[in-house]
Amino acid sequence: MGPARDAGARLYSFFADAQARSPAEALRSLNLQALAGRPIEEIFLGIAEYVCPIGGTVDEGITRDAFIETVAELAHQEIFDFDALNPEQMQTVFEMFTARTIEARICNEIGKNSIKLPADVSAVQRLQEQLHDFVSRAVSDALSATPGPSGAPLTQQLALQHVDAIYEAAYQMLQTLGDAESET
């Protein structure tokens, strides 16, 4: 999950910068000031190189693909205006990206035969739906929780620790479900 964690950290930092200074200043810091005022999809595709630099590893490809899928999902989440992006929308984007990277990484493990799946296609589809629901809920729950009794905001490091824990739990859940489906 190294490239995904790093990309998540860069996305989180970009959002923090946009919130602290302004969206235009955050873009300027990446030398992308020409994107200011453009549609949100263009902006996010423009920051793709910053968030997910092109690399040659499978994990880097998984991470980049998850980011592009997240950008494609923005309209479905009714997130249209980068300049008006509020903290809840930023968290939603971060959650979507995090969930997609975890799911894609687990699917890659399946492809490498690290996780055994049942032979029945409908059982595999049910597992995929269960995995998606589990990961999405786990990411949302983990990232929505405040880190302590002080109610301090979620830090980048804590968010990334949650990602690691969710990945492990999702991997174990999928392995358990796959084993149970294989036995039936």
N, CA, C and O of each residue as an XYZ file, in Angstrom:
736
protein
N       0.824     -1.203      0.000
C       0.000      0.000      0.000
C       0.866      1.265      0.000
O       0.330      2.364      0.145
N       2.174      1.140     -0.157
C       3.065      2.292     -0.105
C       2.685      3.422     -1.047
O       2.489      4.550     -0.596
N       2.572      3.150     -2.357
C       2.188      4.236     -3.275
C       0.806      4.826     -2.955
O       0.604      6.033     -3.083
N      -0.138      3.980     -2.543
C      -1.474      4.478     -2.201
C      -1.419      5.365     -0.962
O      -2.076      6.405     -0.907
N      -0.633      4.951      0.031
C      -0.494      5.764      1.241
C       0.136      7.106      0.892
O      -0.319      8.151      1.358
N       1.187      7.076      0.067
C       1.855      8.316     -0.321
C       0.915      9.227     -1.101
O       0.886     10.438     -0.878
N       0.149      8.642     -2.014
C      -0.800      9.430     -2.805
C      -1.891     10.009     -1.905
O      -2.290     11.163     -2.062
N      -2.366      9.201     -0.965
C      -3.362      9.695     -0.013
C      -2.822     10.863      0.793
O      -3.538     11.830      1.054
N      -1.559     10.771      1.185
C      -0.931     11.860      1.944
C      -0.847     13.123      1.093
O      -1.100     14.222      1.587
N      -0.493     12.974     -0.186
C      -0.414     14.156     -1.061
C      -1.796     14.757     -1.301
O      -1.943     15.980     -1.299
N      -2.807     13.921     -1.508
C      -4.174     14.431     -1.700
C      -4.635     15.153     -0.443
O      -5.195     16.247     -0.518
N      -4.401     14.541      0.708
C      -4.780     15.142      1.987
C      -4.083     16.490      2.167
O      -4.707     17.462      2.590
N      -2.789     16.546      1.844
C      -2.028     17.799      1.966
C      -2.558     18.869      1.018
O      -2.654     20.040      1.384
N      -2.899     18.463     -0.191
C      -3.448     19.408     -1.164
C      -4.760     20.000     -0.647
O      -4.976     21.209     -0.731
N      -5.631     19.148     -0.113
C      -6.889     19.636      0.452
C      -6.635     20.570      1.631
O      -7.282     21.610      1.756
N      -5.699     20.200      2.485
C      -5.384     21.049      3.647
C      -4.884     22.411      3.179
O      -5.247     23.436      3.756
N      -4.060     22.431      2.145
C      -3.551     23.684      1.598
C      -4.680     24.517      0.995
O      -4.748     25.727      1.209
N      -5.556     23.868      0.249
C      -6.690     24.581     -0.364
C      -7.593     25.175      0.705
O      -8.138     26.265      0.529
N      -7.750     24.470      1.798
C      -8.598     24.955      2.876
C      -7.902     26.068      3.667
O      -8.543     27.045      4.054
N      -6.613     25.927      3.905
C      -5.882     26.898      4.726
C      -5.635     28.209      3.987
O      -5.805     29.291      4.551
N      -5.238     28.105      2.737
C      -4.903     29.340      1.991
C      -6.040     29.700      1.039
O      -6.741     30.688      1.256
N      -6.220     28.927      0.016
C      -7.333     29.073     -0.920
C      -7.126     28.042     -2.015
O      -6.003     27.585     -2.227
N      -8.197     27.666     -2.717
C      -8.024     26.724     -3.820
C      -7.045     27.242     -4.880
O      -6.226     26.481     -5.396
N      -7.131     28.530     -5.200
C      -6.234     29.099     -6.220
C      -4.781     29.030     -5.767
O      -3.899     28.729     -6.571
N      -4.520     29.305     -4.489
C      -3.149     29.243     -3.977
C      -2.621     27.808     -3.944
O      -1.445     27.561     -4.211
N      -3.503     26.871     -3.612
C      -3.088     25.462     -3.621
C      -2.687     25.048     -5.035
O      -1.690     24.351     -5.223
N      -3.457     25.474     -6.015
C      -3.104     25.176     -7.409
C      -1.815     25.878     -7.810
O      -0.975     25.295     -8.496
N      -1.656     27.119     -7.387
C      -0.446     27.881     -7.705
C       0.796     27.188     -7.133
O       1.851     27.181     -7.766
N       0.669     26.613     -5.948
C       1.815     25.941     -5.325
C       2.281     24.747     -6.145
O       3.424     24.312     -6.011
N       1.402     24.211     -6.994
C       1.761     23.094     -7.869
C       2.047     23.563     -9.296
O       2.205     22.750    -10.207
N       2.111     24.887     -9.479
C       2.305     25.489    -10.796
C       1.154     25.130    -11.740
O       1.355     24.927    -12.937
N      -0.043     25.059    -11.180
C      -1.245     24.733    -11.949
C      -2.279     25.856    -11.870
O      -3.483     25.612    -11.954
N      -1.792     27.094    -11.709
C      -2.697     28.225    -11.565
C      -3.629     28.385    -12.766
O      -4.705     28.968    -12.627
N      -3.249     27.888    -13.928
C      -4.105     27.981    -15.114
C      -5.394     27.175    -14.946
O      -6.357     27.387    -15.683
N      -5.416     26.257    -13.985
C      -6.617     25.456    -13.753
C      -7.625     26.143    -12.829
O      -8.755     25.674    -12.689
N      -7.232     27.229    -12.211
C      -8.143     27.940    -11.306
C      -9.414     28.323    -12.059
O      -9.364     28.884    -13.153
N     -10.543     28.009    -11.451
C     -11.834     28.329    -12.042
C     -12.329     27.326    -13.068
O     -13.442     27.466    -13.574
N     -11.536     26.327    -13.383
C     -11.920     25.305    -14.361
C     -12.852     24.291    -13.691
O     -12.963     24.269    -12.465
N     -13.519     23.455    -14.486
C     -14.365     22.396    -13.894
C     -13.544     21.471    -12.983
O     -12.356     21.241    -13.213
N     -14.191     20.966    -11.976
C     -13.495     20.183    -10.955
C     -12.795     18.961    -11.540
O     -11.708     18.599    -11.089
N     -13.408     18.320    -12.541
C     -12.768     17.154    -13.139
C     -11.436     17.537    -13.778
O     -10.459     16.796    -13.662
N     -11.387     18.680    -14.447
C     -10.139     19.143    -15.058
C      -9.083     19.419    -13.987
O      -7.909     19.090    -14.157
N      -9.509     20.016    -12.905
C      -8.573     20.316    -11.814
C      -8.007     19.023    -11.240
O      -6.796     18.896    -11.059
N      -8.879     18.069    -10.956
C      -8.410     16.816    -10.380
C      -7.539     16.036    -11.350
O      -6.563     15.413    -10.932
N      -7.865     16.055    -12.625
C      -6.987     15.406    -13.594
C      -5.654     16.143    -13.671
O      -4.611     15.530    -13.900
N      -5.692     17.459    -13.478
C      -4.465     18.248    -13.473
C      -3.569     17.943    -12.287
O      -2.346     17.985    -12.413
N      -4.154     17.638    -11.144
C      -3.325     17.332     -9.965
C      -2.957     15.851     -9.906
O      -2.257     15.423     -8.988
N      -3.420     15.069    -10.876
C      -3.127     13.627    -10.876
C      -1.629     13.358    -10.845
O      -1.184     12.447    -10.147
N      -0.848     14.127    -11.582
C       0.605     13.928    -11.589
C       1.210     14.188    -10.213
O       2.177     13.535     -9.819
N       0.639     15.142     -9.486
C       1.120     15.436     -8.132
C       0.701     14.331     -7.166
O       1.519     13.827     -6.396
N      -0.575     13.958     -7.210
C      -1.097     12.969     -6.278
C      -0.539     11.581     -6.591
O      -0.098     10.866     -5.691
N      -0.559     11.208     -7.860
C      -0.162      9.857     -8.287
C       0.846      9.946     -9.421
O       0.481      9.732    -10.577
N       2.077     10.250     -9.131
C       3.066     10.333    -10.212
C       3.124      9.027    -11.007
O       2.978      7.938    -10.452
N       3.336      9.156    -12.289
C       3.414      7.977    -13.139
C       4.649      7.176    -12.751
O       5.746      7.720    -12.624
N       4.455      5.906    -12.571
C       5.547      5.016    -12.218
C       5.380      3.702    -12.938
O       4.458      3.537    -13.736
N       6.246      2.788    -12.668
C       6.219      1.537    -13.386
C       5.737      0.344    -12.597
O       5.627     -0.748    -13.155
N       5.443      0.512    -11.307
C       5.038     -0.648    -10.517
C       3.536     -0.874    -10.594
O       2.769      0.027    -10.934
N       3.140     -2.085    -10.275
C       1.715     -2.426    -10.247
C       0.997     -1.561     -9.211
O      -0.092     -1.050     -9.474
N       1.601     -1.399     -8.038
C       0.968     -0.597     -6.986
C       0.771      0.857     -7.424
O      -0.247      1.465     -7.093
N       1.720      1.413     -8.153
C       1.565      2.784     -8.656
C       0.442      2.857     -9.678
O      -0.309      3.831     -9.710
N       0.325      1.831    -10.514
C      -0.768      1.773    -11.484
C      -2.122      1.645    -10.809
O      -3.090      2.287    -11.219
N      -2.192      0.819     -9.777
C      -3.427      0.651     -9.009
C      -3.842      1.988     -8.402
O      -5.011      2.368     -8.456
N      -2.892      2.681     -7.837
C      -3.171      3.951     -7.177
C      -3.662      4.993     -8.180
O      -4.639      5.695     -7.920
N      -2.996      5.091     -9.308
C      -3.391      6.058    -10.335
C      -4.782      5.736    -10.874
O      -5.600      6.635    -11.065
N      -5.047      4.464    -11.115
C      -6.361      4.052    -11.602
C      -7.446      4.396    -10.579
O      -8.524      4.860    -10.948
N      -7.162      4.168     -9.299
C      -8.132      4.499     -8.244
C      -8.410      6.000     -8.219
O      -9.544      6.420     -7.993
N      -7.377      6.804     -8.450
C      -7.575      8.260     -8.459
C      -8.440      8.676     -9.652
O      -9.341      9.502     -9.502
N      -8.176      8.117    -10.819
C      -8.959      8.454    -12.020
C     -10.413      8.011    -11.831
O     -11.327      8.738    -12.219
N     -10.638      6.844    -11.248
C     -12.004      6.396    -10.969
C     -12.690      7.330     -9.978
O     -13.888      7.587    -10.097
N     -11.952      7.833     -9.015
C     -12.508      8.785     -8.047
C     -12.938     10.061     -8.757
O     -14.014     10.592     -8.480
N     -12.110     10.558     -9.667
C     -12.455     11.760    -10.429
C     -13.736     11.516    -11.222
O     -14.604     12.387    -11.283
N     -13.856     10.346    -11.823
C     -15.049     10.027    -12.611
C     -16.306      9.978    -11.740
O     -17.410     10.196    -12.239
N     -16.152      9.698    -10.467
C     -17.283      9.562     -9.548
C     -17.742     10.893     -8.936
O     -18.793     10.935     -8.296
N     -16.991     11.962     -9.114
C     -17.298     13.242     -8.467
C     -18.720     13.720     -8.760
O     -19.423     14.148     -7.845
N     -19.147     13.654    -10.005
C     -20.491     14.135    -10.362
C     -21.578     13.320     -9.672
O     -22.610     13.864     -9.278
N     -21.348     12.018     -9.524
C     -22.333     11.174     -8.842
C     -22.465     11.546     -7.373
O     -23.507     11.316     -6.758
N     -21.414     12.117     -6.818
C     -21.431     12.559     -5.427
C     -21.875     14.022     -5.316
O     -21.877     14.603     -4.231
N     -22.248     14.600     -6.451
C     -22.684     16.003     -6.531
C     -21.597     16.954     -6.039
O     -21.866     17.915     -5.317
N     -20.377     16.665     -6.443
C     -19.230     17.526     -6.140
C     -18.813     18.150     -7.464
O     -18.213     17.494     -8.315
N     -19.142     19.429     -7.623
C     -18.978     20.081     -8.917
C     -18.003     21.250     -8.918
O     -17.397     21.533     -9.952
N     -17.834     21.935     -7.795
C     -17.107     23.206     -7.784
C     -15.919     23.132     -6.836
O     -16.093     23.067     -5.619
N     -14.721     23.143     -7.388
C     -13.526     23.055     -6.558
C     -13.402     24.251     -5.628
O     -12.999     24.100     -4.475
N     -13.743     25.431     -6.114
C     -13.624     26.628     -5.288
C     -14.571     26.619     -4.095
O     -14.319     27.293     -3.096
N     -15.651     25.865     -4.193
C     -16.630     25.803     -3.106
C     -16.539     24.492     -2.324
O     -17.427     24.180     -1.530
N     -15.483     23.734     -2.542
C     -15.312     22.453     -1.869
C     -15.249     22.673     -0.356
O     -14.398     23.411      0.140
N     -16.158     22.026      0.363
C     -16.169     22.169      1.820
C     -15.472     20.962      2.462
O     -15.199     19.976      1.777
N     -15.185     21.028      3.753
C     -14.468     19.927      4.412
C     -15.154     18.565      4.274
O     -14.479     17.546      4.129
N     -16.483     18.543      4.318
C     -17.184     17.260      4.160
C     -16.960     16.685      2.773
O     -16.754     15.481      2.626
N     -16.997     17.538      1.753
C     -16.762     17.062      0.388
C     -15.314     16.604      0.213
O     -15.050     15.612     -0.466
N     -14.386     17.324      0.824
C     -12.987     16.899      0.766
C     -12.833     15.527      1.389
O     -12.132     14.669      0.852
N     -13.485     15.319      2.522
C     -13.399     14.020      3.174
C     -14.049     12.947      2.312
O     -13.542     11.827      2.237
N     -15.161     13.268      1.661
C     -15.815     12.305      0.782
C     -14.880     11.885     -0.343
O     -14.774     10.697     -0.647
N     -14.200     12.848     -0.965
C     -13.259     12.533     -2.039
C     -12.125     11.667     -1.494
O     -11.743     10.675     -2.115
N     -11.592     12.040     -0.337
C     -10.514     11.264      0.269
C     -10.988      9.847      0.580
O     -10.257      8.886      0.338
N     -12.202      9.704      1.113
C     -12.767      8.388      1.414
C     -12.932      7.564      0.146
O     -12.576      6.386      0.118
N     -13.476      8.186     -0.914
C     -13.671      7.465     -2.172
C     -12.331      6.954     -2.704
O     -12.213      5.795     -3.100
N     -11.335      7.820     -2.707
C     -10.023      7.438     -3.204
C      -9.419      6.326     -2.348
O      -8.884      5.351     -2.875
N      -9.505      6.476     -1.044
C      -8.947      5.471     -0.142
C      -9.632      4.121     -0.331
O      -8.965      3.090     -0.426
N     -10.960      4.127     -0.386
C     -11.698      2.873     -0.569
C     -11.337      2.221     -1.900
O     -11.164      1.004     -1.967
N     -11.224      3.014     -2.945
C     -10.883      2.449     -4.258
C      -9.477      1.854     -4.264
O      -9.255      0.812     -4.880
N      -8.534      2.495     -3.593
C      -7.183      1.934     -3.570
C      -7.147      0.620     -2.791
O      -6.463     -0.323     -3.188
N      -7.878      0.561     -1.694
C      -7.908     -0.666     -0.905
C      -8.556     -1.792     -1.704
O      -8.021     -2.899     -1.772
N      -9.713     -1.508     -2.307
C     -10.395     -2.525     -3.115
C      -9.520     -3.006     -4.262
O      -9.411     -4.209     -4.498
N      -8.899     -2.079     -4.970
C      -8.066     -2.455     -6.116
C      -6.874     -3.287     -5.667
O      -6.485     -4.236     -6.348
N      -6.301     -2.943     -4.544
C      -5.150     -3.701     -4.044
C      -5.569     -5.111     -3.667
O      -4.841     -6.066     -3.938
N      -6.725     -5.254     -3.049
C      -7.221     -6.582     -2.683
C      -7.531     -7.386     -3.945
O      -7.231     -8.578     -4.005
N      -8.119     -6.757     -4.939
C      -8.390     -7.450     -6.210
C      -7.091     -7.909     -6.854
O      -7.045     -8.973     -7.472
N      -6.045     -7.120     -6.716
C      -4.742     -7.519     -7.228
C      -4.243     -8.759     -6.488
O      -3.662     -9.655     -7.100
N      -4.465     -8.815     -5.193
C      -4.068     -9.996     -4.418
C      -4.838    -11.223     -4.883
O      -4.293    -12.326     -4.931
N      -6.105    -11.028     -5.225
C      -6.901    -12.130     -5.752
C      -6.284    -12.613     -7.066
O      -6.154    -13.814     -7.300
N      -5.911    -11.665     -7.910
C      -5.300    -12.010     -9.190
C      -3.994    -12.759     -9.029
O      -3.633    -13.572     -9.879
N      -3.286    -12.492     -7.949
C      -2.026    -13.194     -7.687
C      -2.273    -14.508     -6.947
O      -1.334    -15.191     -6.537
N      -3.557    -14.850     -6.784
C      -3.972    -16.086     -6.109
C      -3.593    -16.128     -4.640
O      -3.443    -17.209     -4.071
N      -3.435    -14.956     -4.015
C      -3.186    -14.915     -2.579
C      -4.458    -15.195     -1.800
O      -4.415    -15.610     -0.642
N      -5.592    -14.963     -2.448
C      -6.900    -15.220     -1.844
C      -7.636    -16.161     -2.780
O      -7.739    -15.890     -3.976
N      -8.146    -17.257     -2.252
C      -8.876    -18.230     -3.057
C     -10.341    -17.837     -3.122
O     -10.960    -17.537     -2.102
N     -10.890    -17.841     -4.329
C     -12.296    -17.513     -4.536
C     -13.061    -18.742     -4.994
O     -12.478    -19.682     -5.535
N     -14.369    -18.729     -4.775
C     -15.176    -19.850     -5.257
C     -15.219    -19.859     -6.797
O     -14.953    -18.847     -7.446
N     -15.555    -21.007     -7.348
C     -15.629    -21.141     -8.804
C     -16.919    -20.532     -9.364
O     -16.964    -20.161    -10.537
N     -17.954    -20.427     -8.553
C     -19.253    -19.906     -8.981
C     -19.182    -18.393     -9.190
O     -18.835    -17.653     -8.270
N     -19.511    -17.938    -10.396
C     -19.421    -16.516    -10.735
C     -20.351    -15.673     -9.875
O     -19.968    -14.585     -9.445
N     -21.559    -16.149     -9.615
C     -22.485    -15.361     -8.793
C     -21.966    -15.224     -7.361
O     -22.177    -14.192     -6.723
N     -21.298    -16.239     -6.861
C     -20.705    -16.148     -5.521
C     -19.572    -15.124     -5.511
O     -19.414    -14.383     -4.541
N     -18.794    -15.081     -6.576
C     -17.714    -14.093     -6.687
C     -18.304    -12.682     -6.740
O     -17.776    -11.766     -6.110
N     -19.388    -12.508     -7.484
C     -20.036    -11.189     -7.552
C     -20.552    -10.763     -6.189
O     -20.431     -9.593     -5.824
N     -21.125    -11.687     -5.431
C     -21.592    -11.371     -4.070
C     -20.416    -10.965     -3.191
O     -20.520    -10.014     -2.416
N     -19.310    -11.671     -3.303
C     -18.117    -11.319     -2.533
C     -17.618     -9.930     -2.904
O     -17.225     -9.150     -2.037
N     -17.638     -9.626     -4.200
C     -17.182     -8.308     -4.647
C     -18.073     -7.207     -4.075
O     -17.571     -6.176     -3.627
N     -19.385     -7.417     -4.085
C     -20.309     -6.435     -3.509
C     -20.094     -6.301     -2.003
O     -20.108     -5.191     -1.469
N     -19.897     -7.424     -1.320
C     -19.664     -7.387      0.122
C     -18.356     -6.668      0.431
O     -18.280     -5.889      1.381
N     -17.332     -6.930     -0.369
C     -16.054     -6.262     -0.177
C     -16.216     -4.756     -0.362
O     -15.729     -3.974      0.453
N     -16.895     -4.351     -1.427
C     -17.090     -2.921     -1.692
C     -17.827     -2.260     -0.523
O     -17.404     -1.216     -0.026
N     -18.926     -2.873     -0.091
C     -19.696     -2.310      1.023
C     -18.856     -2.244      2.293
O     -18.861     -1.234      2.997
N     -18.134     -3.328      2.581
C     -17.321     -3.367      3.788
C     -16.246     -2.281      3.756
O     -16.105     -1.520      4.713
N     -15.497     -2.209      2.670
C     -14.401     -1.246      2.582
C     -14.938      0.178      2.638
O     -14.391      1.016      3.354
N     -15.998      0.460      1.897
C     -16.564      1.822      1.894
C     -17.009      2.234      3.292
O     -16.710      3.341      3.739
N     -17.724      1.343      3.985
C     -18.180      1.660      5.346
C     -17.011      1.796      6.307
O     -16.975      2.711      7.130
N     -16.055      0.881      6.196
C     -14.912      0.910      7.117
C     -14.094      2.178      6.933
O     -13.663      2.787      7.913
N     -13.877      2.577      5.695
C     -13.124      3.810      5.433
C     -13.884      5.007      5.980
O     -13.307      5.851      6.665
N     -15.166      5.085      5.682
C     -15.976      6.201      6.154
C     -16.006      6.262      7.678
O     -15.822      7.328      8.266
N     -16.236      5.121      8.311
C     -16.285      5.092      9.776
C     -14.944      5.486     10.385
O     -14.893      6.284     11.321
N     -13.873      4.935      9.862
C     -12.548      5.208     10.424
C     -12.156      6.663     10.245
O     -11.604      7.272     11.161
N     -12.431      7.225      9.085
C     -12.009      8.590      8.823
C     -12.953      9.627      9.427
O     -12.574     10.786      9.597
N     -14.172      9.222      9.751
C     -15.123     10.144     10.372
C     -14.908     10.250     11.875
O     -15.274     11.245     12.502
N     -14.312      9.214     12.437
C     -14.102      9.199     13.882
C     -13.045     10.228     14.259
O     -12.037     10.384     13.569
N     -13.289     10.917     15.351
C     -12.260     11.843     15.831
C     -11.186     11.032     16.536
O     -11.491     10.006     17.145
N      -9.944     11.467     16.466
C      -8.844     10.671     16.981
C      -8.743     10.592     18.498
O      -7.936      9.816     19.009
N      -9.506     11.343     19.213
C      -9.378     11.268     20.670
C     -10.410     12.109     21.366
O     -11.242     12.743     20.718
N     -10.365     12.122     22.679
C     -11.365     12.843     23.454
C     -11.310     14.355     23.254
O     -12.282     15.054     23.539
N     -10.192     14.856     22.770
C     -10.097     16.303     22.573
C     -10.919     16.767     21.379
O     -11.192     17.959     21.235
N     -11.314     15.824     20.518
C     -12.073     16.195     19.331
C     -11.210     16.868     18.281
O     -11.730     17.553     17.400
N      -9.891     16.681     18.361
C      -8.978     17.289     17.389
C      -9.276     16.737     16.003
O      -9.771     15.616     15.881
N      -8.986     17.495     14.968
C      -9.265     17.015     13.614
C      -8.376     15.826     13.260
O      -7.306     15.628     13.835
N      -8.850     15.054     12.308
C      -8.112     13.908     11.825
C      -6.811     14.373     11.194
O      -6.810     15.264     10.344
N      -5.714     13.777     11.606
C      -4.426     14.142     11.038
C      -4.115     13.235      9.850
O      -4.702     12.164      9.699
N      -3.198     13.676      9.027
C      -2.790     12.889      7.875
C      -2.233     11.539      8.322
O      -2.579     10.510      7.742
N      -1.388     11.529      9.330
C      -0.791     10.283      9.808
C      -1.853      9.330     10.332
O      -1.792      8.133     10.048
N      -2.820      9.824     11.086
C      -3.875      8.965     11.608
C      -4.736      8.426     10.471
O      -5.126      7.258     10.491
N      -5.034      9.258      9.486
C      -5.808      8.795      8.325
C      -5.096      7.634      7.644
O      -5.733      6.652      7.262
N      -3.789      7.740      7.492
C      -3.033      6.680      6.831
C      -2.956      5.421      7.693
O      -2.931      4.313      7.158
N      -2.918      5.572      9.008
C      -2.958      4.404      9.889
C      -4.294      3.681      9.739
O      -4.344      2.451      9.734
N      -5.382      4.455      9.616
C      -6.700      3.858      9.391
C      -6.706      3.075      8.081
O      -7.244      1.969      8.024
N      -6.114      3.638      7.030
C      -6.067      2.965      5.732
C      -5.391      1.595      5.885
O      -5.894      0.592      5.379
N      -4.273      1.560      6.571
C      -3.566      0.294      6.767
C      -4.429     -0.713      7.525
O      -4.501     -1.881      7.144
N      -5.076     -0.267      8.584
C      -5.917     -1.159      9.387
C      -7.108     -1.662      8.584
O      -7.477     -2.831      8.692
N      -7.710     -0.796      7.785
C      -8.866     -1.184      6.970
C      -8.442     -2.198      5.912
O      -9.153     -3.171      5.661
N      -7.294     -1.972      5.297
C      -6.800     -2.919      4.298
C      -6.649     -4.306      4.907
O      -7.095     -5.297      4.329
N      -6.024     -4.373      6.069
C      -5.835     -5.665      6.732
C      -7.175     -6.319      7.065
O      -7.359     -7.514      6.832
N      -8.107     -5.542      7.605
C      -9.412     -6.094      7.971
C     -10.175     -6.554      6.727
O     -10.812     -7.608      6.744
N     -10.113     -5.771      5.653
C     -10.812     -6.142      4.420
C     -10.197     -7.403      3.818
O     -10.921     -8.280      3.347
N      -8.895     -7.497      3.829
C      -8.208     -8.672      3.306
C      -8.641     -9.913      4.085
O      -8.952    -10.946      3.493
N      -8.660     -9.806      5.410
C      -9.073    -10.935      6.249
C     -10.536    -11.281      6.027
O     -10.895    -12.457      5.967
N     -11.404    -10.239      5.901
C     -12.823    -10.474      5.675
C     -13.036    -11.198      4.357
O     -13.823    -12.143      4.291
N     -12.346    -10.770      3.310
C     -12.505    -11.391      2.004
C     -12.006    -12.832      2.028
O     -12.619    -13.713      1.426
N     -10.917    -13.068      2.708
C     -10.390    -14.419      2.805
C     -11.392    -15.324      3.530
O     -11.617    -16.459      3.111
N     -11.981    -14.833      4.596
C     -12.974    -15.596      5.343
C     -14.209    -15.863      4.504
O     -14.695    -16.994      4.458
N     -14.727    -14.829      3.834
C     -15.903    -15.004      2.987
C     -15.616    -15.957      1.822
O     -16.444    -16.799      1.475
N     -14.434    -15.808      1.229
C     -14.066    -16.689      0.121
C     -13.977    -18.144      0.572
O     -14.436    -19.046     -0.128
N     -13.388    -18.364      1.737
C     -13.301    -19.721      2.269
C     -14.687    -20.273      2.546
O     -14.958    -21.434      2.242
N     -15.574    -19.460      3.119
C     -16.941    -19.910      3.434
C     -17.706    -20.244      2.150
O     -18.417    -21.248      2.092
N     -17.558    -19.401      1.122
C     -18.250    -19.662     -0.155
C     -17.684    -20.907     -0.820
O     -18.431    -21.651     -1.455
N     -16.396    -21.150     -0.693
C     -15.765    -22.318     -1.313
C     -16.249    -23.621     -0.679
O     -16.305    -24.660     -1.337
N     -16.596    -23.550      0.601
C     -17.051    -24.739      1.323
C     -18.478    -25.104      0.991
O     -18.891    -26.238      1.233
N     -19.258    -24.163      0.434
C     -20.669    -24.477      0.135
C     -20.842    -25.064     -1.222
O     -21.964    -25.380     -1.619
